[in-house]
Amino acid sequence: MTEAADPGPDPGASPVPSLGGEIDTTPGTPASSGLYLVFTNAADHPCQASSSAHRLSAGESRPACPVEPAYVRLPPDVASGTLIEESLTARVADLCNGLYELMLQVLSRYYVHHGETPAELETLARTAKHLMNWVMRKLYPVLTTLPIGPSHPGRTAGPTLDVARPAYFVLPHRDPAWKIINERLDVLTGSCAALAQEPGLAALGELAGDLRAMAGDVRNHLDERASVPPGRV
């Protein structure tokens, strides 16, 4: 039987609990976690600009390992930009973008939900936080160590936060939404594990394990619902 369309957030439901300091972007908030730390961590990576700079022959000052945003492919609304030429760098950048998109999907489902149990909401919140703190926080600095390509000697790739499918942010029905999140976690786990086999990227193996655990949490809820007789969920 086709699931009825979700009518949207239930106005009589209890307020969604805050994710707390994990994603607090209030000015002056200590940068201890969340998206702020994801990007400041990348900016503070040893590959980034620091007080020490190489002096070029023409007298120009340049960071020790300059990073610039670089695309795997130009988005439709971007007229021009730096394109990644190295295939390995492009694969890592694709993984970064996929994780960013998934994190937005999970957050959207958390805040615009219908029919989730308290335990399911807790899993959505935990998954969003772990994507930021456990995976993206560690993966993005790895990207900044990888070369853009021969056309940009000495320059490394920075994240561009591409979103390939913006219409997927607010996933419409509960069951399909959870299945899509689970499928994306499985796909990104496989991509991360494959990259961990490449020279210099062994640390991504731990991140793949974290993603695999998150996929397992989501899958457990899908299995629980599948075991309940129709009409009892």
N, C-alpha and C positions, 0 to 999 in steps of 0.2 A: 504494500500500500504506500502511495506517495505521501511523504510527510507534508503536512500543512505548512504554509508559509509562516515564518515567525512574525508575529504582529509587532515586534519591536520590544524594547525594554518594558517590563511590567511596572507601571507607576506605583503599584502598591507593594512592590518588593522592597526588601531592606536595602539601604544604601550599600553600594559596592565598597568594600574596605579599601583603604588607601594602600598603595604599594610602598608607602613610606619613603624613607630617605634614599631608597635604591634608585629612584628616578626623579628625585627632588631637584628642580632647576631654579629654585628661588634664589635671587641674587644674594650673595653672602653665605650661601649654604656651603659647609665644608665639602670639598671634592673628595668624598670617601668612596663613592661607588656610583653605579648607574652609567647612563650615557655620557655624562660629563667626563667621568673617569675613562671611559672607552677612548675618547678622542684626546684628552690630555695625556693619557698614557702613551698613545701613539706619538704625540708631539714631543714628549720627553724622552723618546727612545734614543739610544746613542747614535742612531743614524741621522737624527735630525740636527737642526742648527743648534750650535752651542756657542759658548764664549770664544772658543778657539775656532779660527777660520783660516782657510788656505788663502794665501796671497798670490794672485795670478800675476803673470808677467806684466800685464797692462796696468797693474795697480788695483784691479777690481777685487773686492772682498766677496767671497762666496762661502756658504756653510760647508762644513766638512763633508757632508753627504746630503746634498740638496734633494728635497722631495717635492714633487709637484703632482696635483691631481691628474690622473691618467685614466682614460676610458678603454674598456675592451672593445666597445663599439659606441658610436655616438648616439645618444638618445634622439628621438624625433624632434624634440624642442630645443636641441643644442646645435647651433650652426657650425661651430668649430671647437676643436679641443685637441689635446694631446692623446694620441692613440698608443696603446701598449703594443710593442712589437715582439717581445719575448713570450713564447708560448707558456712557459711555466708561470711567469708573472701574471699572465692573463687568466690562467686557471685559478690562481689564488685570489685575484680580484673578483672573478665570478663567484667564488665561494663567499667572499666578503659581502658582495651585493645580495646573494641569496639569503644569507643570514640576516642582513638588515631588513629585507623584505619580509622574511618569516617573523622577525621580532615585531614588526608593525602589525602583521596579521594576528599574532597572539595577543598583543595589547588591545587591538580593536575588538577582538572577540571577548576579551575580559571586560572592557568597559561598555560594549554594546552587545550584551548577551541576552539570551532568553531560554529559560528551562534548565540551565546548569544547576547542579547541586552545589552546596557549599564546598564539598571536597573537590569537585571539578573546577570551581573558581579558584581554589587554592592551587591546584595544579597549573592553571593558566598563569597565575601570578608568579609562581615559582619558576615556570618555564621561561617567562619573559625576563625575569631577573637573572637567571642562570645563562641565558643567551647573551646578555650584556656582560655580566661579570665573569663568567667562566670561559666564554668562547670568544666573543668579539673583542673583549679587552686584551686578549692575548694574541689574537690572529692579526688584527690591524697593524701592530708594530712589525709583524713578520713581513707584511706587504711592503712596508717602507724600506726594507732592506733589499728589495728585488729590483733589478734594472728595468727601465722602460724599454730600452732597445738601442740599436746602433745609431739611430738618428738623434738620440739624446745621451751622448756619452757622459758617464759619471752621475747621471740623474736617476733617481729611483721613484717608484710609483706610490702615490698617495691615494687613499680611498675617495671615491666620487659619490658614493651612496646612491647608485642607480636603482631605480624601481621600474622593473619591466612590466608589471601588471598592476597598476594602481587600483583598478576596479576590484581587485581581490582583497583590499584592506578589510572591508566589512563583509565577512562571509555570511550569506543569508540564512541558511538553515543550520540547526545545531549539529545534527549528525554529519552532513556533508562537510561542515566547517571543521569538525574534529578530524574527519578522515583526511581532509586536505592538509591540515597541520601535521598529522602523523606521517603522511606521504612525503611532505617536504622535509621533515626531520630525517626520514630514512634516506632520501636522496642525498641530502647534504652530509649525512654521516658517511655515506659511501664515497662522496667526493673528497671529504676531509681525510678519510683513511687511505685513499689512493694517493693523495698528495704527500702523506706522511712517509710514503715509500721513496720519495724523491730525495736526492742528496741535499742535505742541509735543512730538511723540513721534518725530521723525525719527531720534533716536539708536537706536531699536529696529531700524532697518534693519541695523545692524552685528550685533546679536544674532541677527537672522534668518539672516544669513550664517553665523554660527557654528553655529546649529542645522542649517542645510542641509549644512554640512561634516560634522557628526556623523552625520546621516542617510546621507550618502554612504559613510562608513566602515562603518556597519552593513550597508548594502546591498551593499557589495563582498563581505563575508563570505557573505551569502545567495547572491549570484551564484556565488561560488567553490564553495559546496556544491552548488548546482544543476547545476554543470557536471561534477561527479564522478559516475561510474557508480554505480548502486545497489549497496550492499554494500561500497563502498570508503571511505565516510566513517567 
